Amino acid sequence: MSHSPVHRAGDSPIQVDLVEGETYTWCACGRSNSQPFCDGSHQGTGIDPVVFVAEKSGSVWLCMCKQTGTPPLCDGSHNKKKVE
């Protein structure tokens, strides 16, 4: 059985403020209603969120197209040709 396709949650990254030492769970499936963070909507998809601890406090750009090669951070993949 193949994995469910990843959904784009947006066409550009979103800037969020993180707090050093805090744990965050980034949505990797694109289905969360709490973008860019996970709300458990991935259940049954075979796609797991990315859990990470902020290395420092400050603003970062998190990926919303879900195609980044550097999850959860945006790597500009939203500017590349969209694959359907």
N, C-alpha and C positions, 0 to 999 in steps of 0.2 A: 504494500500500500504506500503510495507516495504522500509526501507532506502536503498540507494545504498551502495554497499560494500565499505569499506575503502581500499584504495590502499597503498601498501608499497612504500615509496619514496626512501628507502634505507635499507640496512641491518645492519647499524651501525649509531650511533648518529653523529651529526655534531657540531663542536665547533664554537661558534659565540661570538663576543664581543658585549656586551650590554652597554648602557649608562644610568646611574641612572636617573630615572624620565621620560625616553622616553617610549612611548607606542609602543608595537609590536603586530603583529597579526600572530600567528602560524597556519600554515596549518594543519588541523585535518583530511582532506579527502585524502591527498596524491596526489591530481591531479594538484596542483600548479606547474607552470613552474619556480617559484621564490622560491623554497624550501630553507630553511624550512618555509618560510613565505608565507602568503596567497596572491594570485593574483586574487581571485574572481572565480576561477574554480569550487568551490563547489556549485555554483548556481544551484538549482534544485535537489540537492542530499539529502537534509534534514540534512546534516552535516554542522555544523557551526564551523568556526575557533575559536581559543582561543585567546582572546585579553588580554594582560597583560602589566603591567608597571614594568620596571626593578627596583628592590629594591636597587641595587647598580651597579656601573660600574664594568665590568670585564667579563671574559670568562665563558660561561656555555655550557653544552652539551644538545642540543635540540634533541628530538626524531625524527627519520626519518622513523621508521617502523610503526608509528601511533598506536601502541598497548600499549603505556605506561599507567600506572595507575596514573601517576603524570604529566599530560600534563601542559606545553609543555616540561618539563624536562625528560630526559632519565631515566628510572628506571631499565634498563637491560632486558626489555621484548624482545629485538631483539635476545637475547641468548636462549630464551625459545623455545619450539617446535612450529613451524610455523603452524597456523591453516588456512586451505584453505577455 
